[in-house]
């Protein structure tokens, strides 16, 4: 077993996670997949130590991916890329042996801390929820990891803070109460599909400079520093699907 496989349906989020994971030596080598079939193909070739799995993968979906992955790489530690309010998906994933969850815009420091704890307590093929114990992950800089819990504890990484905001989500730069315009949501949707500014402009009949202006405005409203973070926040708030 070796490395991490990042499986996410959004090209923007997937690419950002690859870059983030490359900076975590314990997770090398880093591989990426966009679907359940690609994930299983990579796992058959070389079973991964860790899998970062999109909770909203296209059919057959994340839950079925976990079931199939267990047969191919039973020792892989699966961490769901999800949000605190994805309760149904999280409960089912934890019941199947997922170790917990992280926000899709997880930072390098937080990912390093989680990787260290996951790798220090590898999954055993015969491990069951009743035999597992919670693993605490320390806070890291501006991203607080919270607790990485096993199925028995049922408490995920990234629980809401005292203000009800998901921990690990940098929102200090956001403009509260200012909604995105219809056009900004269209631009954000294009970003979530991995399209360039020029491609988004062609679809919306806008110049590339106009798309860049909408992008700057939506970044400011969301408190995002880049495309991947904006997409993650948009998914979290239900602005895009």
Secondary structure, 3 states (H helix, E strand, C coil): CCCEEEECCCHHHHHHHHHHHHCCHHHCCEEEECCHHHHHHHHHHCCCCEEEEECCCCCCHHHHHHHHHHHHCCCCEEEEECCCCCHHHHHHHHHCCCCEEECCCCCHHHHHHHHHHHHHCCCCCCCCHHHCCCEECCCECCECCEEECCCCCCCCECCECCCCCECCCCCCCCCCCCCCCHHHHHHHHHHHCCCCHHHHHHHHCCCHHHHHHHHHHHHHHHCCCCHHHHHHHHHHHCCCC
